[in-house]
C-alpha cells in the first residue's frame, strides 16, 4: 500500500510541476528593416513576447552578437503576461546588416531564443 501511495505522489508531483512552467512565445523572431538611407542613426526593434504558460517567466539575459548592438528587456514580475526585448543597432557604415541577440529564459522548452535584425543601409546621394 505504501508503494502505491508513494507512486501516486510522484505522479501527482510530476503533473503539477509541469503545469506550473512558463511558455515563452515571441510574436516575431526577425525584424527586417529593409533598405534605409545610411545616416548614422539608430535602428530600434521591439520583439514582443507572451508567457502562455502558468509559471512565472524570467528572462535572465539578452546578449547581442556585437558591440554595435544593444539589447534590453522587460523585467517580468509574477502575474505579468508578457513584455518586450528592445534591440538597438547603431548604424556606423553602409551595407547589409544581420545581427543577433541571444535571449536566455527559464522556459524549460525554450530556454535560449535567437532574435535577429536585418536589412541594408545605403549611402545617400
Backbone torsions as a table, in degrees:
resi	resn	phi	psi	omega
1	UNK	NA	-39.0	179.5
2	UNK	-62.9	-37.2	179.7
3	UNK	-64.9	-38.3	179.8
4	UNK	-66.3	-45.5	179.6
5	UNK	-64.4	-42.8	179.7
6	UNK	-62.4	-46.5	178.5
7	UNK	-61.6	-44.3	178.4
8	UNK	-61.4	-40.0	178.3
9	UNK	-63.4	-41.2	178.4
10	UNK	-65.4	-43.4	179.0
11	UNK	-62.2	-44.3	179.9
12	UNK	-63.8	-44.6	178.5
13	UNK	-61.7	-44.1	178.7
14	UNK	-61.0	-43.2	-179.8
15	UNK	-62.6	-48.4	-177.0
16	UNK	-71.7	-33.0	179.6
17	UNK	-69.6	-34.3	177.1
18	UNK	-70.1	-36.3	-176.7
19	UNK	-75.0	-12.0	-179.4
20	UNK	-99.0	18.1	-177.5
21	UNK	-92.5	152.7	174.5
22	UNK	-77.3	155.4	175.6
23	UNK	-133.2	106.0	-177.2
24	UNK	-83.9	128.9	176.5
25	UNK	-134.9	119.6	174.9
26	UNK	-91.8	143.2	175.3
27	UNK	-64.4	-41.7	178.9
28	UNK	-143.1	148.2	176.2
29	UNK	-104.1	-12.9	-178.9
30	UNK	-131.8	137.4	173.0
31	UNK	-115.5	112.9	179.5
32	UNK	-103.6	110.1	-178.7
33	UNK	-87.8	2.0	176.4
34	UNK	70.5	-142.9	177.4
35	UNK	-103.6	129.8	175.8
36	UNK	-132.8	155.4	176.4
37	UNK	-70.6	133.2	177.3
38	UNK	-72.4	118.8	178.8
39	UNK	-132.7	2.0	-176.8
40	UNK	81.6	9.8	-178.8
41	UNK	-80.0	171.6	177.9
42	UNK	-95.2	133.9	174.9
43	UNK	-98.8	128.8	-177.7
44	UNK	-118.3	129.9	177.5
45	UNK	-125.6	131.6	174.5
46	UNK	-102.7	124.5	174.8
47	UNK	-108.1	104.9	-177.2
48	UNK	-83.7	138.8	178.9
49	UNK	-131.5	160.8	175.8
50	UNK	-131.6	151.9	171.3
51	UNK	-101.2	105.6	-179.6
52	UNK	-94.5	10.0	176.2
53	UNK	-101.7	-174.3	-178.3
54	UNK	-97.3	-33.1	-177.9
55	UNK	-74.1	163.6	-179.8
56	UNK	-72.0	129.1	178.9
57	UNK	-91.4	130.9	177.2
58	UNK	-126.7	127.7	171.8
59	UNK	-98.4	122.7	-177.1
60	UNK	-95.5	-25.2	177.9
61	UNK	-161.4	158.6	172.3
62	UNK	-140.3	100.4	-172.7
63	UNK	-107.4	120.0	178.1
64	UNK	-74.5	159.8	-177.5
65	UNK	-79.9	-16.4	-179.9
66	UNK	-152.2	172.9	-177.1
67	UNK	-74.5	-12.8	-179.9
68	UNK	-86.3	0.6	-178.3
69	UNK	-124.3	137.4	178.3
70	UNK	-124.5	140.1	178.8
71	UNK	-129.4	142.0	173.7
72	UNK	-137.5	162.7	-177.4
73	UNK	-144.0	158.4	177.2
74	UNK	-71.2	128.0	172.5
75	UNK	-74.9	114.0	-178.9
76	UNK	-82.8	146.4	177.9
77	UNK	-123.9	161.1	179.1
78	UNK	-53.9	134.1	179.6
79	UNK	93.7	-14.7	178.2
80	UNK	-72.3	139.7	-179.7
81	UNK	-98.4	-7.6	-179.9
82	UNK	178.4	-171.2	-178.6
83	UNK	179.0	-152.5	-178.8
84	UNK	-149.1	156.5	168.1
85	UNK	-111.8	124.2	-179.4
86	UNK	-103.8	126.3	179.9
87	UNK	-116.2	127.4	177.9
88	UNK	-117.8	127.6	177.3
89	UNK	-113.4	127.5	180.0
90	UNK	-96.0	104.7	-176.1
91	UNK	-69.9	115.5	-178.1
92	UNK	-111.8	-22.8	179.0
93	UNK	-145.5	153.1	174.9
94	UNK	-71.5	153.4	177.4
95	UNK	141.3	-175.1	179.3
96	UNK	-77.7	141.0	-178.9
97	UNK	-120.6	132.5	172.5
98	UNK	-148.7	93.1	-175.8
99	UNK	-114.0	151.0	-179.7
100	UNK	-127.8	158.1	174.7
101	UNK	-132.1	127.3	178.4
102	UNK	-95.5	118.3	-179.1
103	UNK	-103.4	127.6	179.2
104	UNK	-110.6	130.0	-177.0
105	UNK	-133.3	176.7	176.3
106	UNK	-97.0	11.4	175.0
107	UNK	-69.0	117.8	-175.6
108	UNK	-64.3	-22.3	-179.8
109	UNK	-104.0	-6.8	-176.3
110	UNK	-146.7	51.7	-173.4
111	UNK	-70.4	-27.5	178.1
112	UNK	-129.0	125.6	-179.9
113	UNK	-125.5	135.2	177.6
114	UNK	-103.1	120.7	175.1
115	UNK	-103.2	146.4	-178.0
116	UNK	-131.3	143.7	166.5
117	UNK	-119.5	139.4	-179.2
118	UNK	-149.1	162.0	178.9
119	UNK	157.5	-162.1	-179.5
120	UNK	-141.0	132.1	172.8
121	UNK	-101.3	130.9	-177.8
122	UNK	-118.3	149.0	-178.0
123	UNK	-75.3	132.5	177.5
124	UNK	-71.7	142.5	176.8
125	UNK	-92.0	NA	NA
